[in-house]
Amino acid sequence: MPAASTDPVLARRAAIARAVAIGQRVGYGLFALSMPLFFYGLFTGYTSGLATAIVACLLVGSLILAPAIVFGYAVKAAERDEQGLGSGH
């Protein structure tokens, strides 16, 4: 199997995998941030700024996380296919 540095397909797949990992960390991090904000507002009262922050965390987290999950599955499927393992179904 050629090294990722010499095979452009493997290098591109590795770059996408790195972007996926960052996207998942940021997306899930924003979801995690929205939870304490929600409970803080629940116990202390919601302000318009707090509600905006919660909604922004959820929206931006979703916009980042959705493609990261899809591309993550694509990278894993390509790796399985390359190893001859098939789709697993």
HTML snippet that shows the backbone in 3Dmol.js (N, CA, C, O; Angstrom):
<script src="https://3Dmol.org/build/3Dmol-min.js"></script>
<div id="view" style="width:600px;height:400px;position:relative"></div>
<script>
const pdb = `
ATOM      1  N   MET A   1       0.851  -1.172   0.000  1.00  0.00           N
ATOM      2  CA  MET A   1       0.000   0.000   0.000  1.00  0.00           C
ATOM      3  C   MET A   1       0.899   1.238   0.000  1.00  0.00           C
ATOM      4  O   MET A   1       1.794   1.338   0.839  1.00  0.00           O
ATOM      5  N   PRO A   2       0.682   2.181  -0.920  1.00  0.00           N
ATOM      6  CA  PRO A   2       1.526   3.373  -0.976  1.00  0.00           C
ATOM      7  C   PRO A   2       1.273   4.297   0.211  1.00  0.00           C
ATOM      8  O   PRO A   2       0.185   4.317   0.787  1.00  0.00           O
ATOM      9  N   ALA A   3       2.288   5.045   0.554  1.00  0.00           N
ATOM     10  CA  ALA A   3       2.165   5.992   1.667  1.00  0.00           C
ATOM     11  C   ALA A   3       1.263   7.143   1.259  1.00  0.00           C
ATOM     12  O   ALA A   3       1.151   7.477   0.079  1.00  0.00           O
ATOM     13  N   ALA A   4       0.617   7.749   2.259  1.00  0.00           N
ATOM     14  CA  ALA A   4      -0.306   8.858   1.990  1.00  0.00           C
ATOM     15  C   ALA A   4       0.419  10.045   1.373  1.00  0.00           C
ATOM     16  O   ALA A   4      -0.193  10.839   0.659  1.00  0.00           O
ATOM     17  N   SER A   5       1.713  10.177   1.638  1.00  0.00           N
ATOM     18  CA  SER A   5       2.452  11.316   1.098  1.00  0.00           C
ATOM     19  C   SER A   5       2.734  11.169  -0.395  1.00  0.00           C
ATOM     20  O   SER A   5       2.964  12.169  -1.075  1.00  0.00           O
ATOM     21  N   THR A   6       2.721   9.945  -0.919  1.00  0.00           N
ATOM     22  CA  THR A   6       3.009   9.736  -2.330  1.00  0.00           C
ATOM     23  C   THR A   6       1.748   9.501  -3.150  1.00  0.00           C
ATOM     24  O   THR A   6       1.751   9.774  -4.351  1.00  0.00           O
ATOM     25  N   ASP A   7       0.702   9.017  -2.564  1.00  0.00           N
ATOM     26  CA  ASP A   7      -0.548   8.754  -3.271  1.00  0.00           C
ATOM     27  C   ASP A   7      -1.499   9.934  -3.050  1.00  0.00           C
ATOM     28  O   ASP A   7      -1.891  10.204  -1.915  1.00  0.00           O
ATOM     29  N   PRO A   8      -1.871  10.638  -4.120  1.00  0.00           N
ATOM     30  CA  PRO A   8      -2.726  11.817  -3.937  1.00  0.00           C
ATOM     31  C   PRO A   8      -4.118  11.486  -3.384  1.00  0.00           C
ATOM     32  O   PRO A   8      -4.718  12.306  -2.689  1.00  0.00           O
ATOM     33  N   VAL A   9      -4.623  10.308  -3.684  1.00  0.00           N
ATOM     34  CA  VAL A   9      -5.937   9.924  -3.165  1.00  0.00           C
ATOM     35  C   VAL A   9      -5.871   9.716  -1.656  1.00  0.00           C
ATOM     36  O   VAL A   9      -6.745  10.177  -0.921  1.00  0.00           O
ATOM     37  N   LEU A  10      -4.837   9.025  -1.199  1.00  0.00           N
ATOM     38  CA  LEU A  10      -4.678   8.805   0.238  1.00  0.00           C
ATOM     39  C   LEU A  10      -4.387  10.111   0.969  1.00  0.00           C
ATOM     40  O   LEU A  10      -4.853  10.320   2.090  1.00  0.00           O
ATOM     41  N   ALA A  11      -3.613  10.992   0.328  1.00  0.00           N
ATOM     42  CA  ALA A  11      -3.324  12.289   0.951  1.00  0.00           C
ATOM     43  C   ALA A  11      -4.602  13.108   1.080  1.00  0.00           C
ATOM     44  O   ALA A  11      -4.831  13.744   2.109  1.00  0.00           O
ATOM     45  N   ARG A  12      -5.432  13.097   0.048  1.00  0.00           N
ATOM     46  CA  ARG A  12      -6.697  13.840   0.096  1.00  0.00           C
ATOM     47  C   ARG A  12      -7.624  13.247   1.151  1.00  0.00           C
ATOM     48  O   ARG A  12      -8.284  13.981   1.886  1.00  0.00           O
ATOM     49  N   ARG A  13      -7.673  11.923   1.225  1.00  0.00           N
ATOM     50  CA  ARG A  13      -8.518  11.265   2.221  1.00  0.00           C
ATOM     51  C   ARG A  13      -8.052  11.597   3.638  1.00  0.00           C
ATOM     52  O   ARG A  13      -8.874  11.806   4.530  1.00  0.00           O
ATOM     53  N   ALA A  14      -6.748  11.646   3.842  1.00  0.00           N
ATOM     54  CA  ALA A  14      -6.211  12.003   5.168  1.00  0.00           C
ATOM     55  C   ALA A  14      -6.558  13.446   5.523  1.00  0.00           C
ATOM     56  O   ALA A  14      -6.879  13.746   6.673  1.00  0.00           O
ATOM     57  N   ALA A  15      -6.493  14.336   4.538  1.00  0.00           N
ATOM     58  CA  ALA A  15      -6.851  15.740   4.791  1.00  0.00           C
ATOM     59  C   ALA A  15      -8.327  15.863   5.144  1.00  0.00           C
ATOM     60  O   ALA A  15      -8.692  16.628   6.037  1.00  0.00           O
ATOM     61  N   ILE A  16      -9.171  15.117   4.451  1.00  0.00           N
ATOM     62  CA  ILE A  16     -10.607  15.145   4.757  1.00  0.00           C
ATOM     63  C   ILE A  16     -10.856  14.564   6.136  1.00  0.00           C
ATOM     64  O   ILE A  16     -11.694  15.073   6.880  1.00  0.00           O
ATOM     65  N   ALA A  17     -10.141  13.507   6.487  1.00  0.00           N
ATOM     66  CA  ALA A  17     -10.308  12.905   7.815  1.00  0.00           C
ATOM     67  C   ALA A  17      -9.913  13.889   8.915  1.00  0.00           C
ATOM     68  O   ALA A  17     -10.564  13.941   9.959  1.00  0.00           O
ATOM     69  N   ARG A  18      -8.853  14.668   8.691  1.00  0.00           N
ATOM     70  CA  ARG A  18      -8.468  15.693   9.677  1.00  0.00           C
ATOM     71  C   ARG A  18      -9.542  16.766   9.797  1.00  0.00           C
ATOM     72  O   ARG A  18      -9.876  17.185  10.905  1.00  0.00           O
ATOM     73  N   ALA A  19     -10.086  17.215   8.666  1.00  0.00           N
ATOM     74  CA  ALA A  19     -11.149  18.222   8.689  1.00  0.00           C
ATOM     75  C   ALA A  19     -12.395  17.680   9.382  1.00  0.00           C
ATOM     76  O   ALA A  19     -13.073  18.407  10.107  1.00  0.00           O
ATOM     77  N   VAL A  20     -12.692  16.407   9.158  1.00  0.00           N
ATOM     78  CA  VAL A  20     -13.841  15.767   9.808  1.00  0.00           C
ATOM     79  C   VAL A  20     -13.652  15.755  11.321  1.00  0.00           C
ATOM     80  O   VAL A  20     -14.581  16.060  12.069  1.00  0.00           O
ATOM     81  N   ALA A  21     -12.463  15.407  11.767  1.00  0.00           N
ATOM     82  CA  ALA A  21     -12.200  15.358  13.213  1.00  0.00           C
ATOM     83  C   ALA A  21     -12.364  16.741  13.843  1.00  0.00           C
ATOM     84  O   ALA A  21     -12.945  16.871  14.920  1.00  0.00           O
ATOM     85  N   ILE A  22     -11.858  17.761  13.176  1.00  0.00           N
ATOM     86  CA  ILE A  22     -12.005  19.125  13.695  1.00  0.00           C
ATOM     87  C   ILE A  22     -13.472  19.532  13.697  1.00  0.00           C
ATOM     88  O   ILE A  22     -13.956  20.103  14.674  1.00  0.00           O
ATOM     89  N   GLY A  23     -14.179  19.245  12.613  1.00  0.00           N
ATOM     90  CA  GLY A  23     -15.594  19.590  12.516  1.00  0.00           C
ATOM     91  C   GLY A  23     -16.427  18.907  13.579  1.00  0.00           C
ATOM     92  O   GLY A  23     -17.335  19.514  14.147  1.00  0.00           O
ATOM     93  N   GLN A  24     -16.127  17.655  13.851  1.00  0.00           N
ATOM     94  CA  GLN A  24     -16.875  16.944  14.881  1.00  0.00           C
ATOM     95  C   GLN A  24     -16.586  17.514  16.260  1.00  0.00           C
ATOM     96  O   GLN A  24     -17.501  17.661  17.071  1.00  0.00           O
ATOM     97  N   ARG A  25     -15.328  17.836  16.537  1.00  0.00           N
ATOM     98  CA  ARG A  25     -15.003  18.435  17.837  1.00  0.00           C
ATOM     99  C   ARG A  25     -15.708  19.773  18.022  1.00  0.00           C
ATOM    100  O   ARG A  25     -16.263  20.043  19.087  1.00  0.00           O
ATOM    101  N   VAL A  26     -15.687  20.609  16.992  1.00  0.00           N
ATOM    102  CA  VAL A  26     -16.329  21.927  17.087  1.00  0.00           C
ATOM    103  C   VAL A  26     -17.844  21.778  17.201  1.00  0.00           C
ATOM    104  O   VAL A  26     -18.467  22.428  18.040  1.00  0.00           O
ATOM    105  N   GLY A  27     -18.438  20.932  16.367  1.00  0.00           N
ATOM    106  CA  GLY A  27     -19.893  20.750  16.382  1.00  0.00           C
ATOM    107  C   GLY A  27     -20.394  20.206  17.712  1.00  0.00           C
ATOM    108  O   GLY A  27     -21.327  20.751  18.301  1.00  0.00           O
ATOM    109  N   TYR A  28     -19.778  19.138  18.178  1.00  0.00           N
ATOM    110  CA  TYR A  28     -20.191  18.573  19.461  1.00  0.00           C
ATOM    111  C   TYR A  28     -19.864  19.527  20.611  1.00  0.00           C
ATOM    112  O   TYR A  28     -20.587  19.575  21.606  1.00  0.00           O
ATOM    113  N   GLY A  29     -18.775  20.285  20.473  1.00  0.00           N
ATOM    114  CA  GLY A  29     -18.434  21.273  21.495  1.00  0.00           C
ATOM    115  C   GLY A  29     -19.487  22.364  21.608  1.00  0.00           C
ATOM    116  O   GLY A  29     -19.827  22.795  22.710  1.00  0.00           O
ATOM    117  N   LEU A  30     -20.004  22.810  20.465  1.00  0.00           N
ATOM    118  CA  LEU A  30     -21.064  23.812  20.495  1.00  0.00           C
ATOM    119  C   LEU A  30     -22.351  23.242  21.107  1.00  0.00           C
ATOM    120  O   LEU A  30     -23.049  23.935  21.846  1.00  0.00           O
ATOM    121  N   PHE A  31     -22.656  21.990  20.798  1.00  0.00           N
ATOM    122  CA  PHE A  31     -23.812  21.350  21.441  1.00  0.00           C
ATOM    123  C   PHE A  31     -23.604  21.278  22.944  1.00  0.00           C
ATOM    124  O   PHE A  31     -24.516  21.557  23.721  1.00  0.00           O
ATOM    125  N   ALA A  32     -22.396  20.902  23.346  1.00  0.00           N
ATOM    126  CA  ALA A  32     -22.092  20.800  24.775  1.00  0.00           C
ATOM    127  C   ALA A  32     -22.166  22.167  25.444  1.00  0.00           C
ATOM    128  O   ALA A  32     -22.590  22.261  26.596  1.00  0.00           O
ATOM    129  N   LEU A  33     -21.770  23.214  24.758  1.00  0.00           N
ATOM    130  CA  LEU A  33     -21.862  24.560  25.313  1.00  0.00           C
ATOM    131  C   LEU A  33     -23.309  25.011  25.462  1.00  0.00           C
ATOM    132  O   LEU A  33     -23.640  25.734  26.401  1.00  0.00           O
ATOM    133  N   SER A  34     -24.165  24.594  24.553  1.00  0.00           N
ATOM    134  CA  SER A  34     -25.566  25.019  24.626  1.00  0.00           C
ATOM    135  C   SER A  34     -26.290  24.428  25.833  1.00  0.00           C
ATOM    136  O   SER A  34     -27.233  25.033  26.342  1.00  0.00           O
ATOM    137  N   MET A  35     -25.868  23.268  26.292  1.00  0.00           N
ATOM    138  CA  MET A  35     -26.562  22.628  27.406  1.00  0.00           C
ATOM    139  C   MET A  35     -26.425  23.394  28.715  1.00  0.00           C
ATOM    140  O   MET A  35     -27.445  23.651  29.354  1.00  0.00           O
ATOM    141  N   PRO A  36     -25.225  23.774  29.154  1.00  0.00           N
ATOM    142  CA  PRO A  36     -25.159  24.556  30.393  1.00  0.00           C
ATOM    143  C   PRO A  36     -25.807  25.932  30.244  1.00  0.00           C
ATOM    144  O   PRO A  36     -26.366  26.463  31.203  1.00  0.00           O
ATOM    145  N   LEU A  37     -25.732  26.507  29.049  1.00  0.00           N
ATOM    146  CA  LEU A  37     -26.419  27.784  28.838  1.00  0.00           C
ATOM    147  C   LEU A  37     -27.925  27.619  29.021  1.00  0.00           C
ATOM    148  O   LEU A  37     -28.581  28.465  29.629  1.00  0.00           O
ATOM    149  N   PHE A  38     -28.464  26.528  28.492  1.00  0.00           N
ATOM    150  CA  PHE A  38     -29.891  26.258  28.639  1.00  0.00           C
ATOM    151  C   PHE A  38     -30.267  26.118  30.109  1.00  0.00           C
ATOM    152  O   PHE A  38     -31.234  26.727  30.565  1.00  0.00           O
ATOM    153  N   PHE A  39     -29.513  25.325  30.845  1.00  0.00           N
ATOM    154  CA  PHE A  39     -29.855  25.112  32.254  1.00  0.00           C
ATOM    155  C   PHE A  39     -29.617  26.359  33.094  1.00  0.00           C
ATOM    156  O   PHE A  39     -30.331  26.593  34.070  1.00  0.00           O
ATOM    157  N   TYR A  40     -28.631  27.154  32.731  1.00  0.00           N
ATOM    158  CA  TYR A  40     -28.426  28.427  33.414  1.00  0.00           C
ATOM    159  C   TYR A  40     -29.661  29.314  33.227  1.00  0.00           C
ATOM    160  O   TYR A  40     -30.152  29.913  34.184  1.00  0.00           O
ATOM    161  N   GLY A  41     -30.148  29.391  32.009  1.00  0.00           N
ATOM    162  CA  GLY A  41     -31.351  30.172  31.740  1.00  0.00           C
ATOM    163  C   GLY A  41     -32.578  29.595  32.409  1.00  0.00           C
ATOM    164  O   GLY A  41     -33.460  30.338  32.841  1.00  0.00           O
ATOM    165  N   LEU A  42     -32.642  28.284  32.499  1.00  0.00           N
ATOM    166  CA  LEU A  42     -33.795  27.634  33.137  1.00  0.00           C
ATOM    167  C   LEU A  42     -33.890  28.010  34.607  1.00  0.00           C
ATOM    168  O   LEU A  42     -34.984  28.224  35.130  1.00  0.00           O
ATOM    169  N   PHE A  43     -32.749  28.091  35.271  1.00  0.00           N
ATOM    170  CA  PHE A  43     -32.759  28.374  36.705  1.00  0.00           C
ATOM    171  C   PHE A  43     -32.715  29.862  37.044  1.00  0.00           C
ATOM    172  O   PHE A  43     -33.166  30.267  38.115  1.00  0.00           O
ATOM    173  N   THR A  44     -32.179  30.674  36.143  1.00  0.00           N
ATOM    174  CA  THR A  44     -32.036  32.097  36.453  1.00  0.00           C
ATOM    175  C   THR A  44     -32.956  32.988  35.638  1.00  0.00           C
ATOM    176  O   THR A  44     -33.122  34.162  35.967  1.00  0.00           O
ATOM    177  N   GLY A  45     -33.537  32.475  34.616  1.00  0.00           N
ATOM    178  CA  GLY A  45     -34.394  33.266  33.734  1.00  0.00           C
ATOM    179  C   GLY A  45     -33.673  33.557  32.428  1.00  0.00           C
ATOM    180  O   GLY A  45     -32.489  33.893  32.410  1.00  0.00           O
ATOM    181  N   TYR A  46     -34.407  33.420  31.351  1.00  0.00           N
ATOM    182  CA  TYR A  46     -33.827  33.615  30.026  1.00  0.00           C
ATOM    183  C   TYR A  46     -33.861  35.093  29.650  1.00  0.00           C
ATOM    184  O   TYR A  46     -34.859  35.782  29.861  1.00  0.00           O
ATOM    185  N   THR A  47     -32.768  35.553  29.100  1.00  0.00           N
ATOM    186  CA  THR A  47     -32.721  36.872  28.498  1.00  0.00           C
ATOM    187  C   THR A  47     -32.665  36.673  26.987  1.00  0.00           C
ATOM    188  O   THR A  47     -32.426  35.561  26.515  1.00  0.00           O
ATOM    189  N   SER A  48     -32.881  37.726  26.241  1.00  0.00           N
ATOM    190  CA  SER A  48     -32.827  37.569  24.786  1.00  0.00           C
ATOM    191  C   SER A  48     -31.410  37.204  24.331  1.00  0.00           C
ATOM    192  O   SER A  48     -31.246  36.441  23.379  1.00  0.00           O
ATOM    193  N   GLY A  49     -30.404  37.734  24.995  1.00  0.00           N
ATOM    194  CA  GLY A  49     -29.025  37.395  24.640  1.00  0.00           C
ATOM    195  C   GLY A  49     -28.696  35.941  24.914  1.00  0.00           C
ATOM    196  O   GLY A  49     -28.012  35.291  24.123  1.00  0.00           O
ATOM    197  N   LEU A  50     -29.183  35.433  26.035  1.00  0.00           N
ATOM    198  CA  LEU A  50     -28.932  34.032  26.378  1.00  0.00           C
ATOM    199  C   LEU A  50     -29.651  33.104  25.405  1.00  0.00           C
ATOM    200  O   LEU A  50     -29.085  32.109  24.953  1.00  0.00           O
ATOM    201  N   ALA A  51     -30.893  33.432  25.088  1.00  0.00           N
ATOM    202  CA  ALA A  51     -31.642  32.610  24.133  1.00  0.00           C
ATOM    203  C   ALA A  51     -30.974  32.635  22.764  1.00  0.00           C
ATOM    204  O   ALA A  51     -30.907  31.611  22.083  1.00  0.00           O
ATOM    205  N   THR A  52     -30.485  33.789  22.366  1.00  0.00           N
ATOM    206  CA  THR A  52     -29.782  33.898  21.089  1.00  0.00           C
ATOM    207  C   THR A  52     -28.508  33.057  21.100  1.00  0.00           C
ATOM    208  O   THR A  52     -28.197  32.397  20.108  1.00  0.00           O
ATOM    209  N   ALA A  53     -27.773  33.071  22.202  1.00  0.00           N
ATOM    210  CA  ALA A  53     -26.545  32.280  22.302  1.00  0.00           C
ATOM    211  C   ALA A  53     -26.849  30.783  22.207  1.00  0.00           C
ATOM    212  O   ALA A  53     -26.124  30.041  21.544  1.00  0.00           O
ATOM    213  N   ILE A  54     -27.921  30.343  22.869  1.00  0.00           N
ATOM    214  CA  ILE A  54     -28.288  28.922  22.830  1.00  0.00           C
ATOM    215  C   ILE A  54     -28.655  28.507  21.410  1.00  0.00           C
ATOM    216  O   ILE A  54     -28.172  27.494  20.905  1.00  0.00           O
ATOM    217  N   VAL A  55     -29.505  29.291  20.780  1.00  0.00           N
ATOM    218  CA  VAL A  55     -29.939  28.965  19.416  1.00  0.00           C
ATOM    219  C   VAL A  55     -28.755  29.025  18.449  1.00  0.00           C
ATOM    220  O   VAL A  55     -28.641  28.182  17.560  1.00  0.00           O
ATOM    221  N   ALA A  56     -27.885  30.005  18.616  1.00  0.00           N
ATOM    222  CA  ALA A  56     -26.717  30.118  17.740  1.00  0.00           C
ATOM    223  C   ALA A  56     -25.805  28.900  17.899  1.00  0.00           C
ATOM    224  O   ALA A  56     -25.304  28.367  16.909  1.00  0.00           O
ATOM    225  N   CYS A  57     -25.588  28.460  19.140  1.00  0.00           N
ATOM    226  CA  CYS A  57     -24.763  27.262  19.364  1.00  0.00           C
ATOM    227  C   CYS A  57     -25.364  26.049  18.665  1.00  0.00           C
ATOM    228  O   CYS A  57     -24.647  25.273  18.033  1.00  0.00           O
ATOM    229  N   LEU A  58     -26.666  25.888  18.779  1.00  0.00           N
ATOM    230  CA  LEU A  58     -27.319  24.733  18.162  1.00  0.00           C
ATOM    231  C   LEU A  58     -27.305  24.818  16.640  1.00  0.00           C
ATOM    232  O   LEU A  58     -27.054  23.819  15.966  1.00  0.00           O
ATOM    233  N   LEU A  59     -27.570  25.994  16.098  1.00  0.00           N
ATOM    234  CA  LEU A  59     -27.589  26.131  14.638  1.00  0.00           C
ATOM    235  C   LEU A  59     -26.197  25.968  14.030  1.00  0.00           C
ATOM    236  O   LEU A  59     -26.015  25.205  13.081  1.00  0.00           O
ATOM    237  N   VAL A  60     -25.227  26.680  14.575  1.00  0.00           N
ATOM    238  CA  VAL A  60     -23.869  26.593  14.031  1.00  0.00           C
ATOM    239  C   VAL A  60     -23.309  25.189  14.245  1.00  0.00           C
ATOM    240  O   VAL A  60     -22.642  24.642  13.366  1.00  0.00           O
ATOM    241  N   GLY A  61     -23.579  24.605  15.416  1.00  0.00           N
ATOM    242  CA  GLY A  61     -23.135  23.236  15.666  1.00  0.00           C
ATOM    243  C   GLY A  61     -23.718  22.260  14.657  1.00  0.00           C
ATOM    244  O   GLY A  61     -23.020  21.365  14.181  1.00  0.00           O
ATOM    245  N   SER A  62     -24.991  22.427  14.330  1.00  0.00           N
ATOM    246  CA  SER A  62     -25.628  21.550  13.343  1.00  0.00           C
ATOM    247  C   SER A  62     -25.044  21.750  11.956  1.00  0.00           C
ATOM    248  O   SER A  62     -24.803  20.782  11.234  1.00  0.00           O
ATOM    249  N   LEU A  63     -24.813  23.013  11.577  1.00  0.00           N
ATOM    250  CA  LEU A  63     -24.263  23.292  10.251  1.00  0.00           C
ATOM    251  C   LEU A  63     -22.849  22.743  10.087  1.00  0.00           C
ATOM    252  O   LEU A  63     -22.449  22.368   8.985  1.00  0.00           O
ATOM    253  N   ILE A  64     -22.105  22.697  11.166  1.00  0.00           N
ATOM    254  CA  ILE A  64     -20.741  22.158  11.108  1.00  0.00           C
ATOM    255  C   ILE A  64     -20.748  20.638  11.240  1.00  0.00           C
ATOM    256  O   ILE A  64     -20.007  19.943  10.546  1.00  0.00           O
ATOM    257  N   LEU A  65     -21.586  20.135  12.130  1.00  0.00           N
ATOM    258  CA  LEU A  65     -21.549  18.713  12.448  1.00  0.00           C
ATOM    259  C   LEU A  65     -22.153  17.831  11.357  1.00  0.00           C
ATOM    260  O   LEU A  65     -21.644  16.739  11.105  1.00  0.00           O
ATOM    261  N   ALA A  66     -23.212  18.274  10.715  1.00  0.00           N
ATOM    262  CA  ALA A  66     -23.876  17.430   9.708  1.00  0.00           C
ATOM    263  C   ALA A  66     -22.930  17.003   8.586  1.00  0.00           C
ATOM    264  O   ALA A  66     -22.816  15.805   8.325  1.00  0.00           O
ATOM    265  N   PRO A  67     -22.249  17.926   7.914  1.00  0.00           N
ATOM    266  CA  PRO A  67     -21.332  17.456   6.864  1.00  0.00           C
ATOM    267  C   PRO A  67     -20.141  16.685   7.422  1.00  0.00           C
ATOM    268  O   PRO A  67     -19.618  15.793   6.755  1.00  0.00           O
ATOM    269  N   ALA A  68     -19.706  17.016   8.637  1.00  0.00           N
ATOM    270  CA  ALA A  68     -18.584  16.284   9.223  1.00  0.00           C
ATOM    271  C   ALA A  68     -18.946  14.818   9.436  1.00  0.00           C
ATOM    272  O   ALA A  68     -18.123  13.932   9.204  1.00  0.00           O
ATOM    273  N   ILE A  69     -20.167  14.563   9.876  1.00  0.00           N
ATOM    274  CA  ILE A  69     -20.605  13.179  10.075  1.00  0.00           C
ATOM    275  C   ILE A  69     -20.686  12.452   8.736  1.00  0.00           C
ATOM    276  O   ILE A  69     -20.220  11.319   8.616  1.00  0.00           O
ATOM    277  N   VAL A  70     -21.269  13.092   7.736  1.00  0.00           N
ATOM    278  CA  VAL A  70     -21.414  12.460   6.419  1.00  0.00           C
ATOM    279  C   VAL A  70     -20.045  12.151   5.817  1.00  0.00           C
ATOM    280  O   VAL A  70     -19.813  11.041   5.338  1.00  0.00           O
ATOM    281  N   PHE A  71     -19.139  13.128   5.842  1.00  0.00           N
ATOM    282  CA  PHE A  71     -17.809  12.893   5.283  1.00  0.00           C
ATOM    283  C   PHE A  71     -17.031  11.879   6.115  1.00  0.00           C
ATOM    284  O   PHE A  71     -16.203  11.147   5.573  1.00  0.00           O
ATOM    285  N   GLY A  72     -17.279  11.824   7.407  1.00  0.00           N
ATOM    286  CA  GLY A  72     -16.634  10.818   8.243  1.00  0.00           C
ATOM    287  C   GLY A  72     -17.034   9.406   7.825  1.00  0.00           C
ATOM    288  O   GLY A  72     -16.192   8.512   7.738  1.00  0.00           O
ATOM    289  N   TYR A  73     -18.333   9.215   7.568  1.00  0.00           N
ATOM    290  CA  TYR A  73     -18.779   7.911   7.078  1.00  0.00           C
ATOM    291  C   TYR A  73     -18.181   7.607   5.707  1.00  0.00           C
ATOM    292  O   TYR A  73     -17.844   6.459   5.420  1.00  0.00           O
ATOM    293  N   ALA A  74     -18.046   8.623   4.862  1.00  0.00           N
ATOM    294  CA  ALA A  74     -17.480   8.410   3.528  1.00  0.00           C
ATOM    295  C   ALA A  74     -16.023   7.978   3.625  1.00  0.00           C
ATOM    296  O   ALA A  74     -15.600   7.074   2.903  1.00  0.00           O
ATOM    297  N   VAL A  75     -15.259   8.600   4.494  1.00  0.00           N
ATOM    298  CA  VAL A  75     -13.848   8.229   4.664  1.00  0.00           C
ATOM    299  C   VAL A  75     -13.745   6.795   5.181  1.00  0.00           C
ATOM    300  O   VAL A  75     -12.925   6.014   4.698  1.00  0.00           O
ATOM    301  N   LYS A  76     -14.578   6.452   6.165  1.00  0.00           N
ATOM    302  CA  LYS A  76     -14.538   5.086   6.704  1.00  0.00           C
ATOM    303  C   LYS A  76     -14.931   4.064   5.642  1.00  0.00           C
ATOM    304  O   LYS A  76     -14.336   2.989   5.566  1.00  0.00           O
ATOM    305  N   ALA A  77     -15.935   4.393   4.818  1.00  0.00           N
ATOM    306  CA  ALA A  77     -16.360   3.475   3.759  1.00  0.00           C
ATOM    307  C   ALA A  77     -15.254   3.300   2.721  1.00  0.00           C
ATOM    308  O   ALA A  77     -15.032   2.191   2.235  1.00  0.00           O
ATOM    309  N   ALA A  78     -14.564   4.379   2.381  1.00  0.00           N
ATOM    310  CA  ALA A  78     -13.474   4.282   1.412  1.00  0.00           C
ATOM    311  C   ALA A  78     -12.342   3.423   1.955  1.00  0.00           C
ATOM    312  O   ALA A  78     -11.743   2.640   1.217  1.00  0.00           O
ATOM    313  N   GLU A  79     -12.048   3.565   3.237  1.00  0.00           N
ATOM    314  CA  GLU A  79     -10.994   2.749   3.839  1.00  0.00           C
ATOM    315  C   GLU A  79     -11.389   1.278   3.869  1.00  0.00           C
ATOM    316  O   GLU A  79     -10.562   0.409   3.592  1.00  0.00           O
ATOM    317  N   ARG A  80     -12.666   0.988   4.206  1.00  0.00           N
ATOM    318  CA  ARG A  80     -13.129  -0.403   4.206  1.00  0.00           C
ATOM    319  C   ARG A  80     -13.083  -0.985   2.797  1.00  0.00           C
ATOM    320  O   ARG A  80     -12.671  -2.129   2.605  1.00  0.00           O
ATOM    321  N   ASP A  81     -13.509  -0.191   1.808  1.00  0.00           N
ATOM    322  CA  ASP A  81     -13.522  -0.667   0.440  1.00  0.00           C
ATOM    323  C   ASP A  81     -12.097  -0.948  -0.051  1.00  0.00           C
ATOM    324  O   ASP A  81     -11.857  -1.924  -0.761  1.00  0.00           O
ATOM    325  N   GLU A  82     -11.174  -0.095   0.330  1.00  0.00           N
ATOM    326  CA  GLU A  82      -9.790  -0.288  -0.076  1.00  0.00           C
ATOM    327  C   GLU A  82      -9.191  -1.562   0.517  1.00  0.00           C
ATOM    328  O   GLU A  82      -8.350  -2.214  -0.103  1.00  0.00           O
ATOM    329  N   GLN A  83      -9.637  -1.906   1.729  1.00  0.00           N
ATOM    330  CA  GLN A  83      -9.151  -3.112   2.375  1.00  0.00           C
ATOM    331  C   GLN A  83      -9.901  -4.359   1.909  1.00  0.00           C
ATOM    332  O   GLN A  83      -9.554  -5.476   2.294  1.00  0.00           O
ATOM    333  N   GLY A  84     -10.936  -4.165   1.074  1.00  0.00           N
ATOM    334  CA  GLY A  84     -11.692  -5.276   0.547  1.00  0.00           C
ATOM    335  C   GLY A  84     -12.717  -5.825   1.521  1.00  0.00           C
ATOM    336  O   GLY A  84     -13.139  -6.974   1.387  1.00  0.00           O
ATOM    337  N   LEU A  85     -13.120  -5.040   2.484  1.00  0.00           N
ATOM    338  CA  LEU A  85     -14.060  -5.519   3.493  1.00  0.00           C
ATOM    339  C   LEU A  85     -15.515  -5.317   3.095  1.00  0.00           C
ATOM    340  O   LEU A  85     -16.395  -5.912   3.717  1.00  0.00           O
ATOM    341  N   GLY A  86     -15.800  -4.515   2.098  1.00  0.00           N
ATOM    342  CA  GLY A  86     -17.171  -4.274   1.678  1.00  0.00           C
ATOM    343  C   GLY A  86     -17.887  -3.310   2.587  1.00  0.00           C
ATOM    344  O   GLY A  86     -17.271  -2.648   3.422  1.00  0.00           O
ATOM    345  N   SER A  87     -19.198  -3.234   2.422  1.00  0.00           N
ATOM    346  CA  SER A  87     -19.991  -2.238   3.145  1.00  0.00           C
ATOM    347  C   SER A  87     -20.381  -2.671   4.559  1.00  0.00           C
ATOM    348  O   SER A  87     -20.812  -1.837   5.355  1.00  0.00           O
ATOM    349  N   GLY A  88     -20.244  -3.911   4.874  1.00  0.00           N
ATOM    350  CA  GLY A  88     -20.609  -4.389   6.208  1.00  0.00           C
ATOM    351  C   GLY A  88     -22.060  -4.747   6.343  1.00  0.00           C
ATOM    352  O   GLY A  88     -22.534  -5.002   7.451  1.00  0.00           O
ATOM    353  N   HIS A  89     -22.787  -4.773   5.232  1.00  0.00           N
ATOM    354  CA  HIS A  89     -24.218  -5.129   5.282  1.00  0.00           C
ATOM    355  C   HIS A  89     -24.424  -6.545   4.845  1.00  0.00           C
ATOM    356  O   HIS A  89     -25.557  -7.024   4.820  1.00  0.00           O
TER     357      HIS A  89
END
`;
const viewer = $3Dmol.createViewer("view");
viewer.addModel(pdb, "pdb");
viewer.setStyle({}, {cartoon: {color: "spectrum"}});
viewer.zoomTo();
viewer.render();
</script>
